[in-house]
Amino acid sequence: MPDPSAVAVFADLREEGGELDALVGELPASGWAAPTPASGWTIAHQIAHLHWTDQAALLALTDPDAFALRVEEALKAPDSFVDEGAEEGARLDPAALLARWREGRRALDAVLAAASPDTRFPWYGPPMKAASMASARLMETWAHGQDVADALGVRRTPGARLRHVARIGVRARAYAYAVRGLPVPEAEVRVELTAPDGREVWAYGPADAPQRVTGPALDFCLLVTQRAHRADLALTATGSDADRWLDIAQAFAGPAGSGRAPRDAG
């Protein structure tokens, strides 16, 4: 019998992709050239990146040796390989890019559902099980979908799927330090986030930990995906370690992100 939690995250990933698809599916070709908050990236770059990363995930799940070769190539240009992949896809005709992204999502969904639930598959960061891979793809789809929504002036309604993004953000705390060459603090952090429905609280870490982070789940997700500056978010840190973490939080694998400037930075 499939793991119910894995089935749920696979369904959530499909829904997240479908929500973004609804934003771009009817865009005219000119709309794909609209700039997004990511410097130098248009809407086409955002979708191209998601397709490129979906293809990488598909390769990791089906041919780990071939994926290892891809990682070796990435290590030759660690600061540019992501942009190069997005640029290549963004040069496609928008209709062709959309069709490829849709087909890639369908293929990845099928392989994730069929994957052994206990096998760990390689990735650019630590190896992951299929359910964790799906969570990571959801996180990226949501984050890049935020860039697209911002470019289009659309306000998305946050929902329960954000729990996946928040969980990754918490679990990636040590990675945020490591990728910057910083020592990881020994003290644990309690994270308490108000869910989008305003009623539930998503809690992580020891309840008695003196280091704490509290605030809206949406704000925490925007922070750890580096889609908003901390100064623009209603997050509260108690303790120096918690405070420092919020300055460098990063939920995604790869080099340390530069983040976004505050809204009033000019």
N, C-alpha and C positions, 0 to 999 in steps of 0.2 A: 504494500500500500504506500503511495507517495506521501512524503512528509507534508502535512497540511500547511505548515509555515512556509515551506518552499513553494507549494502551489500558490499560496497567497501572494508571495513576492513576485512570482512569474506573472500573475494576473495584474498586479499593480504596475509592473514594468510595461505591460501591454497598454494599460490605461494611460500611463504617463506619456508614452509615445503617441497614443491616439490624440491626447489633448494638444500636444505640440503640433501634430499633423493637422489638426483643425485650424491652427493659426496660420499655417503656411500653405495648406493644400490648395486654396483658391487665390493665392497671391498672383498678380500679374508678373510677368518676367521682370519688369522694372523694379518691383517690390523686393526681389531677392538681392538687389544691390544696395538696399538701405543699410546704413552703418549701424552697428550695435555698440553697446558700451565697451566691448573689448576692442582695444586699439587696433585698427587695421582690419578688423573682421566685419564683414557684412552678414546679413542673414544667410546667404549662401555658404559662407565660411562656417557658420555655426552648424548647419545641417550637414555639410561635408565632413566636419570633424566628428559628428556623432556617427555618421556612416562609417568613416574610417575606423573609429574605435570599436564599433559593432563588429566590423570585419576582423579586427585584431582579436576580439573576444572569441569570435567564431573559430579562428585559427588556433587559439590557445586551447579551446575545448576539443578540437578535432585532430590537431596535429601539433603536439607540444614541441617536437623537434624543429618544425618549420617556424614556430613562434619564437623559439630560442634564437634562431638566426635573425629574425626581425628585431629582437631586443638588442642583439649585437650591433645591428645597423643603427639603431636609435642611440646607442651609447657613443657612436662616432660623432653624433651631432646632438647632444642632449638638450641644447637650448633652442634648436630650430626644427627638430623632426616633427613636432606637433603642428607647427605653423605650415611646414611644407606639405604635410598630408592634407590640411584644410585647404591650402591654396590650390592644390591639384584638383580636388573635388569642386571647388568654387568656380573653376573655369568651365565646368560642364554647363550645357543648356539646363536651365532650372527644371524643366520637365523631366529630363533624363536623371538629374540629381535626385529629384523627388522620388522617381520610380525606383532608383537604386537603393535609396534609404529605406523605402517601404519594403522592398524585397529582402534587404539585409535584416530588418527587424523581424520579418516572418521567419527567416532561416535561423536566426539566433534563438528566437522563442522556441522553435521546435527542438533545437539541439540542447538548450537548457533543460527543457522538460524531460528529455530522454537521458540526460547525463546521470552517471552514478552519483547519488547524493553524498557519498562519503569520500569521493575522490577530490583531491586538491589539485587545481589546475594552475599553471604558471601565469604570472601577470607581471606588469612593470614594477609593481610593488610586491608584497608578500603573496605567495600562492593562495588561492581561494577555492572554496567549494562552489558548486553551481549556484546555490541560493545566494551566497555572498557576491558572486559575480553579477547576478541579477540585481542585487541591491546597489552595487557600484554603478551599473548601467543606468539604473533609475536615478541615482544621485546626479550623474552627469547629464542625463536627459532633462531633469528638472532644472539644473543650473544653467545649461545652455538655452533651455526654453525660457528662462527668466531673461536672458539677454535678448532673445527674439521678442518677447513680450514688451520689454522696455523699448526696443527699437520701434515697435508698432504702437506704442502708447496704450497697451492693453494691461489692465489690472487683473491678474489671475486670482481666483479664489483658492486659498490654501486648504488642504484637506488632510485626511489621516495618512495619506501616502508619505507625508513629510517625516513620519516616524523613521522610515528607512534612512533618510538623509541625516536626521539628528543622531541616530545610532552610530552611523559611520563617523560622523564628526566627533563624537565622544571617543570612539575606539581608536581614532587616528591621532589622539593627543600626543602620544609618544613620537609618532612619525613627524609631527610638525616640528618638534625639537630636533630630531635626528637629521632631517633633511637640511636643517640650517647649521648642523655641526654643533648643536648646543646640548649640554647635559640634560637628561630628563629628570625633573624633580621627583623625589621619592614620595612626597605627600600625595595622597589620592584626593580627587576632587568630586564633590557631590554636584550633580547637575539636575536641576528641576525646571522643566519647561512646560509652560501652559500650552496645551494642545490648541489647534485652530478652533475647535468647538467651544473653547473658553471654559469647559467644565473639567476635563481630564488633565492630569499632570503626568508628564513623562519623566520618570526619575531614573538616574543612573549613578552608580557609585555608592559608597557607604553612607548611610543616613546620618552618621555622627561625624562625618569628615568636616573639619573646620574650614577647609578651602571649598568655596561654593560658587556656582554660577546659576543665576536664575533669570527668567524672562520669557518672552513669547517664543514658542518653537519656531515660528517663521523667522524671527530675527536671528536666532541661533543658526538656522540653516543658511540664511543669507550670509552670515559671517563665515561659517566654515567652508562654504563654497566660494568665498571671496567675491560675492555679488553686491556687497554693500560695505561701507566703512563702519567700523565699530562706533564712531561718533554719531552715526545716524540711526543707531539701533538701541532698543530699550533693554539692554542686557546689563545685569549687575554682577560684579565679581567681588567676592569677599576673600581676602587673603592675597598675598603677593604672588603666589604661584598661579592662582586662578586668574589674576589680573594679567600676568605676563602671557598666559596661554591665549587669552582673548586677543592679544596683539598679533599672534602668529598662527592662529588656528587655521588648519588646512585639512580638508576631508579627501582631497584627490591625490593620487600618486603623481610622482614626477618632481621636478625642481620646485623650490620654494616660489610661491606665487607672489606677485607684487601687489595684488589686491586693488581696491578701488579708492579713489580719492574721496574725501568728504564732500557732501553736496554743496557746501558753502565755500569750497576751496577756490571758486572762481571759474 
